[in-house]
Amino acid sequence: MKRILKAALLVVAVMVLSGCVKYRIDMNIGKDKSVDLGIIYMMDTSFADSMNPEETPEETTEETEEVPVEVPVEEETTMAMDAIDPENFKFLEEKGFKVEPYTEKIEEKNYEGVKISKTYPNIDDITSENPIIFDFTKMMHGQQNVKDNQLFTKDGEKYVANFVFDMSETAGETQEH
């Protein structure tokens, strides 16, 4: 069991640190004060393909006897790919988001994932007077709604986006924007 846990942690750490997992958040504010929000969360598919070895790894015991070790790499790869499966984000459709599969080629690598988008008719509907940091990660996991905490604050005539996309559970670091 410890080997499985170590393998799972290693797979996630390698994916995040090697750039196999990417995300992008786009916000466009129209002259009519509408806000188009888009979140793209994707994984390098070649990484998943490379995780399916043809041979079972072997481990040597103290008696120098070779013993096959079963490492469920396919299971770990499936878990990683499931994390970006659009079906896992369908609950956001109930909150007015559009959820669809997403593919992109970046530097000769194919990425697959999910695109989550929504148009807000007026930026003032998602603006607070008090600076509040909105957590997109919690929103994507059903723990926060844009109405729960506003996405923008207003500073005079300027709107300021206050948000975080927190990957600390997998990468050990937080990305603030």
ZABABA-679031 format. One record per residue (C-alpha): residue number from 0; residue in three letters; z, y, x. Coordinates in nm, 3 decimals. Example, Ala and Ser with C-alpha at 12.3 -4.5 7.8 and 13.67 -1.06 7.14 Angstrom:
(site 0 ALA (0.780 -0.450 1.230))
(site 1 SER (0.714 -0.106 1.367))
END
This chain:
(site 0 MET (0.000 0.000 0.000))
(site 1 LYS (0.081 0.236 0.287))
(site 2 ARG (-0.266 0.175 0.434))
(site 3 ILE (-0.429 0.268 0.104))
(site 4 LEU (-0.226 0.590 0.083))
(site 5 LYS (-0.307 0.677 0.444))
(site 6 ALA (-0.676 0.607 0.384))
(site 7 ALA (-0.676 0.826 0.072))
(site 8 LEU (-0.507 1.115 0.252))
(site 9 LEU (-0.743 1.079 0.547))
(site 10 VAL (-1.051 1.083 0.322))
(site 11 VAL (-0.938 1.399 0.142))
(site 12 ALA (-0.837 1.575 0.466))
(site 13 VAL (-1.167 1.490 0.636))
(site 14 MET (-1.369 1.606 0.335))
(site 15 VAL (-1.196 1.941 0.311))
(site 16 LEU (-1.176 2.013 0.682))
(site 17 SER (-1.531 1.901 0.756))
(site 18 GLY (-1.686 2.124 0.493))
(site 19 CYS (-1.783 1.833 0.270))
(site 20 VAL (-1.624 2.009 -0.028))
(site 21 LYS (-1.732 2.362 -0.115))
(site 22 TYR (-1.660 2.607 -0.392))
(site 23 ARG (-1.800 2.943 -0.495))
(site 24 ILE (-1.678 3.195 -0.750))
(site 25 ASP (-1.923 3.456 -0.879))
(site 26 MET (-1.838 3.750 -1.105))
(site 27 ASN (-2.095 3.994 -1.234))
(site 28 ILE (-1.988 4.298 -1.433))
(site 29 GLY (-2.259 4.450 -1.650))
(site 30 LYS (-2.306 4.815 -1.740))
(site 31 ASP (-2.197 4.720 -2.093))
(site 32 LYS (-1.863 4.601 -1.938))
(site 33 SER (-1.944 4.233 -1.997))
(site 34 VAL (-1.826 3.988 -1.729))
(site 35 ASP (-2.019 3.677 -1.626))
(site 36 LEU (-1.788 3.435 -1.447))
(site 37 GLY (-1.918 3.130 -1.260))
(site 38 ILE (-1.730 2.868 -1.060))
(site 39 ILE (-1.913 2.605 -0.857))
(site 40 TYR (-1.719 2.312 -0.710))
(site 41 MET (-1.926 2.059 -0.512))
(site 42 MET (-1.919 1.779 -0.253))
(site 43 ASP (-2.165 1.668 0.016))
(site 44 THR (-2.321 1.348 -0.120))
(site 45 SER (-2.410 1.219 0.228))
(site 46 PHE (-2.038 1.203 0.303))
(site 47 ALA (-1.983 0.973 0.006))
(site 48 ASP (-2.278 0.757 0.117))
(site 49 SER (-2.137 0.727 0.470))
(site 50 MET (-1.804 0.607 0.330))
(site 51 ASN (-1.953 0.275 0.214))
(site 52 PRO (-1.955 0.056 0.526))
(site 53 GLU (-2.155 -0.264 0.528))
(site 54 GLU (-1.894 -0.459 0.724))
(site 55 THR (-1.519 -0.494 0.668))
(site 56 PRO (-1.314 -0.334 0.948))
(site 57 GLU (-1.106 -0.572 1.155))
(site 58 GLU (-0.757 -0.533 1.296))
(site 59 THR (-0.603 -0.719 1.591))
(site 60 THR (-0.251 -0.862 1.552))
(site 61 GLU (0.004 -0.913 1.831))
(site 62 GLU (-0.133 -1.263 1.892))
(site 63 THR (-0.479 -1.110 1.951))
(site 64 GLU (-0.602 -1.286 1.644))
(site 65 GLU (-0.861 -1.092 1.447))
(site 66 VAL (-0.761 -1.042 1.086))
(site 67 PRO (-0.986 -0.866 0.834))
(site 68 VAL (-0.823 -0.561 0.677))
(site 69 GLU (-0.931 -0.461 0.330))
(site 70 VAL (-0.961 -0.086 0.302))
(site 71 PRO (-1.084 0.015 -0.043))
(site 72 VAL (-1.311 0.289 0.091))
(site 73 GLU (-1.544 0.264 -0.208))
(site 74 GLU (-1.246 0.327 -0.435))
(site 75 GLU (-1.144 0.635 -0.234))
(site 76 THR (-1.501 0.764 -0.237))
(site 77 THR (-1.519 0.710 -0.612))
(site 78 MET (-1.193 0.902 -0.657))
(site 79 ALA (-1.329 1.190 -0.449))
(site 80 MET (-1.657 1.202 -0.643))
(site 81 ASP (-1.465 1.181 -0.972))
(site 82 ALA (-1.278 1.497 -0.874))
(site 83 ILE (-1.602 1.694 -0.909))
(site 84 ASP (-1.742 1.503 -1.209))
(site 85 PRO (-1.836 1.750 -1.487))
(site 86 GLU (-1.686 1.511 -1.745))
(site 87 ASN (-1.341 1.585 -1.599))
(site 88 PHE (-1.380 1.953 -1.690))
(site 89 LYS (-1.506 1.912 -2.049))
(site 90 PHE (-1.170 2.033 -2.185))
(site 91 LEU (-1.272 2.383 -2.068))
(site 92 GLU (-1.550 2.383 -2.328))
(site 93 GLU (-1.278 2.415 -2.594))
(site 94 LYS (-1.183 2.742 -2.423))
(site 95 GLY (-1.537 2.877 -2.439))
(site 96 PHE (-1.661 2.771 -2.095))
(site 97 LYS (-1.995 2.607 -2.029))
(site 98 VAL (-1.957 2.296 -1.809))
(site 99 GLU (-2.263 2.140 -1.646))
(site 100 PRO (-2.362 1.925 -1.347))
(site 101 TYR (-2.463 2.121 -1.038))
(site 102 THR (-2.673 2.030 -0.733))
(site 103 GLU (-2.760 2.238 -0.428))
(site 104 LYS (-2.908 2.178 -0.084))
(site 105 ILE (-2.723 2.359 0.198))
(site 106 GLU (-2.836 2.321 0.559))
(site 107 GLU (-3.023 1.995 0.490))
(site 108 LYS (-2.725 1.845 0.303))
(site 109 ASN (-2.727 1.759 -0.066))
(site 110 TYR (-2.426 1.871 -0.266))
(site 111 GLU (-2.333 1.759 -0.617))
(site 112 GLY (-2.061 1.890 -0.840))
(site 113 VAL (-1.983 2.100 -1.141))
(site 114 LYS (-2.067 2.453 -1.255))
(site 115 ILE (-1.822 2.618 -1.493))
(site 116 SER (-1.925 2.950 -1.649))
(site 117 LYS (-1.830 3.193 -1.922))
(site 118 THR (-1.932 3.540 -2.037))
(site 119 TYR (-1.660 3.777 -2.152))
(site 120 PRO (-1.793 4.054 -2.382))
(site 121 ASN (-1.566 4.324 -2.238))
(site 122 ILE (-1.381 4.343 -1.906))
(site 123 ASP (-1.095 4.527 -2.077))
(site 124 ASP (-1.015 4.207 -2.270))
(site 125 ILE (-0.924 4.034 -1.943))
(site 126 THR (-0.765 4.332 -1.768))
(site 127 SER (-0.393 4.393 -1.725))
(site 128 GLU (-0.206 4.709 -1.632))
(site 129 ASN (0.019 4.510 -1.397))
(site 130 PRO (-0.122 4.332 -1.091))
(site 131 ILE (-0.112 3.959 -1.166))
(site 132 ILE (-0.271 3.695 -0.944))
(site 133 PHE (-0.483 3.458 -1.150))
(site 134 ASP (-0.504 3.098 -1.026))
(site 135 PHE (-0.849 2.943 -1.083))
(site 136 THR (-0.724 2.605 -0.961))
(site 137 LYS (-0.467 2.590 -1.241))
(site 138 MET (-0.732 2.696 -1.493))
(site 139 MET (-0.962 2.414 -1.379))
(site 140 HIS (-0.678 2.165 -1.430))
(site 141 GLY (-0.585 2.296 -1.776))
(site 142 GLN (-0.264 2.465 -1.663))
(site 143 GLN (-0.369 2.829 -1.712))
(site 144 ASN (-0.595 3.026 -1.943))
(site 145 VAL (-0.757 3.359 -1.859))
(site 146 LYS (-0.570 3.509 -2.155))
(site 147 ASP (-0.237 3.382 -2.014))
(site 148 ASN (-0.275 3.601 -1.708))
(site 149 GLN (-0.539 3.866 -1.689))
(site 150 LEU (-0.810 3.841 -1.425))
(site 151 PHE (-0.843 4.214 -1.344))
(site 152 THR (-0.627 4.521 -1.305))
(site 153 LYS (-0.754 4.874 -1.343))
(site 154 ASP (-0.707 5.131 -1.067))
(site 155 GLY (-0.836 5.460 -1.204))
(site 156 GLU (-1.201 5.393 -1.286))
(site 157 LYS (-1.215 5.079 -1.068))
(site 158 TYR (-1.146 4.721 -1.173))
(site 159 VAL (-0.979 4.498 -0.915))
(site 160 ALA (-1.001 4.117 -0.934))
(site 161 ASN (-0.675 3.945 -0.841))
(site 162 PHE (-0.719 3.571 -0.805))
(site 163 VAL (-0.659 3.269 -0.587))
(site 164 PHE (-0.838 2.935 -0.558))
(site 165 ASP (-0.562 2.719 -0.413))
(site 166 MET (-0.669 2.405 -0.226))
(site 167 SER (-0.329 2.367 -0.055))
(site 168 GLU (-0.255 2.030 -0.216))
(site 169 THR (-0.550 1.880 -0.030))
(site 170 ALA (-0.610 2.103 0.269))
(site 171 GLY (-0.275 2.257 0.348))
(site 172 GLU (-0.404 2.610 0.314))
(site 173 THR (-0.464 2.870 0.043))
(site 174 GLN (-0.781 3.073 -0.001))
(site 175 GLU (-0.702 3.418 -0.148))
(site 176 HIS (-0.977 3.657 -0.255))
END
